[in-house]
């Protein structure tokens, strides 16, 4: 669909809430968004200027669809569903789909403690959620030590060790009143809601009494128990006195990345934090709202309050989540939000430092390679590889590395046109000739080094074209492989001996990366070419299939097998009529 057609389609977009789906030229969904007014939001992509991130997405838009909803909250839910279904490239995707663990007191006649990942409407009593399975297990062990509920999944026929150490009421042999269980449940609930402080005070008094009575063994047991309670229940980083369950979100964006920090606060205490960093393509305000919606999607643990920084688009979130969405403006609450933002910024800056360190390491590898080869400077490397099967469908590929990083937009593919049979040397000459004749004609940027896949024969072929036909003095090196197809030697120019290069050096690893990348690119291109060539040859023999129909079929079907097994309806999608489709299928069936 052309830009003119897209703009014409905009006239029919309604001024209502809903979701829109942006598609590329293969009809693949690349972005899903929500809008209060669909017409205005969708039109914004096709008018005015955009920042570089959005411009990359807009350049790929070939079509769009929209779905109307009654409210913005409904659009938010629909957006989550569509993102989960399509996994669009340009959307914020919450990678971690984990559910948080809870501690449950079962609603059985004789209840027990267990860890679950889903809250259900049953007779159980739930505590949590906990930031990890380990935190939940540690708390469960503490509760089992303090309260004598049964430990076994199925009731045994006789008492076990837990009864003898006072950690089970032994319903297997003794009658236990329901009132006793209700009392234990009440005590556990009080303990989990902050009553553990009173218990530790009581245990402290008992410990001191035992020590005064010189019962040091029991005093030591109580001391260890007090320590365990404090470690499990009081390892908090941030505390508020109101004991409210809330999540505090902090967002920080820079250089096309969005960093998120979530402080998970339960009973007024921060029990854990969740962190994520990923690419983002829309405004921070929009992507932040999308992240929050996905964060709670299919998650039953929605806290009472959600705190956000200024500017986040919260329209629809409150209705969708059923929680109080707040933006604190002063005091300790605002400080906590600022702390989450600060953590998000620190995490992103750390990522950038790591990226810069990797970049520095790569640049040092380029410098080392330049020194080994005796080159003054080395910034741009172009590498070539041929691919064919016994001379059938020969192709070649070129990859470009700039300052040690792949420059994928500069990659090129070549169909070998002048060589018949499996002749790597002649194929290399053709590709080198075509590549650098064009660069000379277009005054393009020449590489500092050419890397060919092979040894002295491939290097000589490349140098022959460069020096004798094009009068170019571009250094050429070749990477020879051993009998296990691993990079083993580096040859340079017309030198007869390999260049001494430590296989463990950064320069050697860089050359391996380049060789692996160009080989991957060439093999992929050859497979695609061979597949289309096989399909092309079969179509040539079908009466009524000319150049136009052949292109239609090649564009729609990936293989002869797929075409042979396709129903008539599939040919209609390719623009082929039923009569012609039957002719094609009959011919393929006779093959």
CORGI-V687844 format. One record per residue. N is the residue number from 0. PSI is psi in degrees with one decimal (999 if undefined). Layout:
N,PSI ; N,PSI
//
This chain:
0,128.3 ; 1,167.3 ; 2,-36.3 ; 3,-40.0 ; 4,-38.1 ; 5,-43.9 ; 6,-35.5 ; 7,-35.8 ; 8,-26.7 ; 9,-28.0 ; 10,-21.4 ; 11,-1.7 ; 12,128.0 ; 13,159.7 ; 14,65.0 ; 15,163.7 ; 16,157.4 ; 17,-168.6 ; 18,149.5 ; 19,147.6 ; 20,116.9 ; 21,136.2 ; 22,152.6 ; 23,-171.7 ; 24,-6.0 ; 25,12.3 ; 26,23.3 ; 27,133.4 ; 28,120.7 ; 29,-15.3 ; 30,139.0 ; 31,131.5 ; 32,163.8 ; 33,160.3 ; 34,146.3 ; 35,-38.6 ; 36,104.6 ; 37,-45.1 ; 38,-46.6 ; 39,-43.1 ; 40,-45.8 ; 41,-39.3 ; 42,-31.6 ; 43,-25.3 ; 44,-22.4 ; 45,6.7 ; 46,153.3 ; 47,-171.1 ; 48,161.6 ; 49,158.1 ; 50,172.0 ; 51,-35.3 ; 52,-50.1 ; 53,-35.3 ; 54,-36.3 ; 55,-39.2 ; 56,-46.4 ; 57,-35.1 ; 58,-22.1 ; 59,-5.4 ; 60,123.6 ; 61,-13.3 ; 62,166.0 ; 63,157.2 ; 64,167.6 ; 65,154.1 ; 66,123.1 ; 67,139.3 ; 68,170.4 ; 69,-32.5 ; 70,164.7 ; 71,-35.6 ; 72,-41.2 ; 73,-38.6 ; 74,-36.3 ; 75,-43.8 ; 76,-44.5 ; 77,-39.4 ; 78,-43.7 ; 79,-45.1 ; 80,-45.4 ; 81,-39.1 ; 82,-42.2 ; 83,-38.1 ; 84,-45.2 ; 85,-21.3 ; 86,57.2 ; 87,145.8 ; 88,-37.3 ; 89,8.8 ; 90,151.6 ; 91,124.5 ; 92,122.8 ; 93,102.5 ; 94,-35.9 ; 95,105.2 ; 96,21.2 ; 97,154.8 ; 98,146.0 ; 99,147.2 ; 100,151.2 ; 101,155.6 ; 102,130.8 ; 103,134.4 ; 104,114.0 ; 105,157.6 ; 106,21.3 ; 107,170.2 ; 108,-39.7 ; 109,91.1 ; 110,158.4 ; 111,165.4 ; 112,139.3 ; 113,160.2 ; 114,128.5 ; 115,163.5 ; 116,1.3 ; 117,131.5 ; 118,124.6 ; 119,159.0 ; 120,79.9 ; 121,-162.8 ; 122,6.2 ; 123,162.2 ; 124,127.4 ; 125,143.7 ; 126,139.1 ; 127,-160.6 ; 128,166.4 ; 129,149.9 ; 130,-20.1 ; 131,163.0 ; 132,-33.6 ; 133,-41.3 ; 134,-40.2 ; 135,-41.7 ; 136,-39.5 ; 137,-41.5 ; 138,-40.0 ; 139,-42.4 ; 140,-39.7 ; 141,-45.6 ; 142,-38.9 ; 143,-29.0 ; 144,-30.7 ; 145,-30.7 ; 146,129.9 ; 147,56.7 ; 148,158.3 ; 149,148.4 ; 150,-27.2 ; 151,147.0 ; 152,-40.6 ; 153,138.3 ; 154,127.9 ; 155,-179.6 ; 156,4.8 ; 157,162.4 ; 158,154.6 ; 159,-171.7 ; 160,-35.9 ; 161,-32.7 ; 162,-41.3 ; 163,-23.9 ; 164,11.8 ; 165,20.0 ; 166,14.4 ; 167,143.4 ; 168,-2.7 ; 169,60.5 ; 170,-10.4 ; 171,-26.6 ; 172,-23.4 ; 173,149.2 ; 174,130.2 ; 175,121.2 ; 176,147.5 ; 177,-28.3 ; 178,-34.6 ; 179,-43.4 ; 180,-40.1 ; 181,-37.3 ; 182,-42.0 ; 183,-43.2 ; 184,-41.6 ; 185,-41.2 ; 186,-40.6 ; 187,-42.5 ; 188,-44.7 ; 189,-41.4 ; 190,-47.0 ; 191,-24.0 ; 192,17.5 ; 193,-5.9 ; 194,-7.0 ; 195,-25.1 ; 196,-40.1 ; 197,-37.4 ; 198,-42.6 ; 199,-34.9 ; 200,-42.4 ; 201,-43.5 ; 202,-33.9 ; 203,-42.6 ; 204,-43.8 ; 205,-41.5 ; 206,-43.5 ; 207,-38.1 ; 208,-43.2 ; 209,-38.4 ; 210,-38.6 ; 211,-32.6 ; 212,5.7 ; 213,23.8 ; 214,73.4 ; 215,-29.3 ; 216,-45.7 ; 217,-35.9 ; 218,-38.5 ; 219,-39.2 ; 220,-44.3 ; 221,-38.1 ; 222,-46.3 ; 223,-37.0 ; 224,-41.0 ; 225,-42.0 ; 226,-43.3 ; 227,-43.5 ; 228,-46.5 ; 229,-39.7 ; 230,-41.1 ; 231,-41.8 ; 232,-15.7 ; 233,18.2 ; 234,65.3 ; 235,149.3 ; 236,-36.1 ; 237,138.9 ; 238,134.8 ; 239,148.2 ; 240,-8.3 ; 241,-10.2 ; 242,31.5 ; 243,141.4 ; 244,125.1 ; 245,158.4 ; 246,136.2 ; 247,119.1 ; 248,136.9 ; 249,131.4 ; 250,142.4 ; 251,128.5 ; 252,141.7 ; 253,140.6 ; 254,34.6 ; 255,7.4 ; 256,149.0 ; 257,126.0 ; 258,135.7 ; 259,135.8 ; 260,129.5 ; 261,118.1 ; 262,116.8 ; 263,109.9 ; 264,125.7 ; 265,132.7 ; 266,36.9 ; 267,-0.8 ; 268,141.7 ; 269,111.0 ; 270,-24.1 ; 271,170.4 ; 272,151.2 ; 273,137.4 ; 274,146.8 ; 275,146.7 ; 276,130.9 ; 277,167.6 ; 278,144.6 ; 279,154.9 ; 280,-14.0 ; 281,-172.9 ; 282,150.0 ; 283,-41.6 ; 284,-39.5 ; 285,-46.8 ; 286,-31.5 ; 287,-45.7 ; 288,-40.5 ; 289,-40.7 ; 290,-44.5 ; 291,-44.5 ; 292,-43.5 ; 293,-31.0 ; 294,-38.5 ; 295,-0.6 ; 296,128.5 ; 297,20.4 ; 298,113.4 ; 299,-15.7 ; 300,75.1 ; 301,118.0 ; 302,173.1 ; 303,-35.9 ; 304,147.8 ; 305,121.0 ; 306,134.7 ; 307,164.2 ; 308,168.1 ; 309,145.1 ; 310,-16.3 ; 311,134.6 ; 312,102.2 ; 313,2.9 ; 314,125.1 ; 315,-23.2 ; 316,-43.3 ; 317,-45.3 ; 318,-38.6 ; 319,-42.3 ; 320,-26.5 ; 321,25.0 ; 322,162.8 ; 323,116.7 ; 324,117.3 ; 325,148.2 ; 326,90.2 ; 327,140.5 ; 328,-12.8 ; 329,166.8 ; 330,-158.0 ; 331,-32.1 ; 332,-45.5 ; 333,-37.6 ; 334,-37.5 ; 335,-40.6 ; 336,-43.2 ; 337,-34.0 ; 338,-39.7 ; 339,-39.3 ; 340,-42.1 ; 341,-41.5 ; 342,-38.8 ; 343,-42.1 ; 344,-45.1 ; 345,-42.4 ; 346,-40.6 ; 347,-39.9 ; 348,-35.3 ; 349,-40.9 ; 350,-42.0 ; 351,-38.9 ; 352,-40.5 ; 353,-43.0 ; 354,-42.0 ; 355,-34.8 ; 356,-42.1 ; 357,-40.2 ; 358,-40.7 ; 359,-40.0 ; 360,-38.9 ; 361,-42.5 ; 362,-37.2 ; 363,-33.2 ; 364,-40.1 ; 365,-41.4 ; 366,-39.7 ; 367,-42.4 ; 368,-40.1 ; 369,-41.7 ; 370,-42.2 ; 371,-38.0 ; 372,-3.4 ; 373,32.6 ; 374,146.7 ; 375,-44.9 ; 376,153.5 ; 377,105.7 ; 378,-40.4 ; 379,124.6 ; 380,131.7 ; 381,130.5 ; 382,140.7 ; 383,149.2 ; 384,140.6 ; 385,154.0 ; 386,130.6 ; 387,166.9 ; 388,100.1 ; 389,41.0 ; 390,-2.1 ; 391,134.2 ; 392,54.8 ; 393,136.8 ; 394,169.4 ; 395,160.7 ; 396,152.3 ; 397,133.4 ; 398,156.2 ; 399,132.2 ; 400,123.0 ; 401,119.8 ; 402,39.2 ; 403,-1.8 ; 404,143.4 ; 405,131.8 ; 406,82.5 ; 407,-28.4 ; 408,-16.3 ; 409,-0.5 ; 410,149.4 ; 411,149.8 ; 412,147.4 ; 413,130.1 ; 414,126.6 ; 415,125.4 ; 416,-29.1 ; 417,-1.5 ; 418,132.7 ; 419,133.1 ; 420,173.3 ; 421,83.1 ; 422,94.0 ; 423,-38.0 ; 424,-46.9 ; 425,-37.8 ; 426,-40.6 ; 427,-41.3 ; 428,-44.3 ; 429,-44.8 ; 430,-44.0 ; 431,-42.9 ; 432,-46.2 ; 433,-42.1 ; 434,-49.7 ; 435,-16.7 ; 436,-41.5 ; 437,-42.8 ; 438,-38.5 ; 439,-42.8 ; 440,-38.1 ; 441,3.8 ; 442,43.4 ; 443,173.2 ; 444,123.1 ; 445,148.6 ; 446,159.9 ; 447,-20.5 ; 448,139.8 ; 449,131.4 ; 450,124.4 ; 451,151.3 ; 452,103.1 ; 453,-172.6 ; 454,-139.5 ; 455,-30.2 ; 456,-46.4 ; 457,-37.9 ; 458,-44.5 ; 459,-38.1 ; 460,-43.7 ; 461,-45.3 ; 462,-35.1 ; 463,-44.5 ; 464,-46.5 ; 465,-48.9 ; 466,-43.6 ; 467,-26.6 ; 468,-38.7 ; 469,-6.8 ; 470,44.3 ; 471,136.9 ; 472,73.1 ; 473,125.2 ; 474,142.7 ; 475,131.8 ; 476,160.0 ; 477,145.8 ; 478,109.0 ; 479,149.6 ; 480,156.2 ; 481,-173.3 ; 482,-10.6 ; 483,12.5 ; 484,33.2 ; 485,143.7 ; 486,124.2 ; 487,-34.5 ; 488,149.1 ; 489,121.3 ; 490,146.1 ; 491,126.8 ; 492,-139.1 ; 493,15.3 ; 494,139.0 ; 495,-29.8 ; 496,147.9 ; 497,153.6 ; 498,127.8 ; 499,116.5 ; 500,123.0 ; 501,122.7 ; 502,-17.5 ; 503,3.2 ; 504,155.5 ; 505,-35.7 ; 506,-42.4 ; 507,-42.3 ; 508,-36.5 ; 509,-43.6 ; 510,-38.2 ; 511,-43.0 ; 512,-43.7 ; 513,-44.7 ; 514,-42.2 ; 515,-39.3 ; 516,-44.3 ; 517,-33.8 ; 518,-43.5 ; 519,-44.8 ; 520,-41.7 ; 521,-43.7 ; 522,-42.8 ; 523,-43.9 ; 524,-41.0 ; 525,-40.7 ; 526,-43.9 ; 527,-41.9 ; 528,-44.4 ; 529,-39.7 ; 530,-45.8 ; 531,-35.1 ; 532,-42.7 ; 533,-42.1 ; 534,-40.0 ; 535,-43.2 ; 536,-35.6 ; 537,-40.9 ; 538,-28.3 ; 539,-26.4 ; 540,-0.5 ; 541,122.4 ; 542,134.3 ; 543,-6.7 ; 544,102.5 ; 545,-164.6 ; 546,-41.7 ; 547,-47.6 ; 548,-35.7 ; 549,-43.5 ; 550,-39.1 ; 551,-44.2 ; 552,-41.5 ; 553,-33.3 ; 554,-32.1 ; 555,-41.2 ; 556,140.7 ; 557,-20.8 ; 558,165.9 ; 559,-40.9 ; 560,-44.5 ; 561,-40.3 ; 562,-41.8 ; 563,-34.2 ; 564,-1.8 ; 565,143.3 ; 566,168.5 ; 567,-36.4 ; 568,-33.6 ; 569,-33.9 ; 570,-33.8 ; 571,-38.9 ; 572,-28.0 ; 573,0.1 ; 574,19.5 ; 575,130.8 ; 576,164.0 ; 577,-42.6 ; 578,-46.0 ; 579,-36.8 ; 580,-41.6 ; 581,-37.1 ; 582,-44.2 ; 583,-47.2 ; 584,-38.5 ; 585,-39.7 ; 586,-42.8 ; 587,-35.6 ; 588,-30.2 ; 589,-15.0 ; 590,999
//
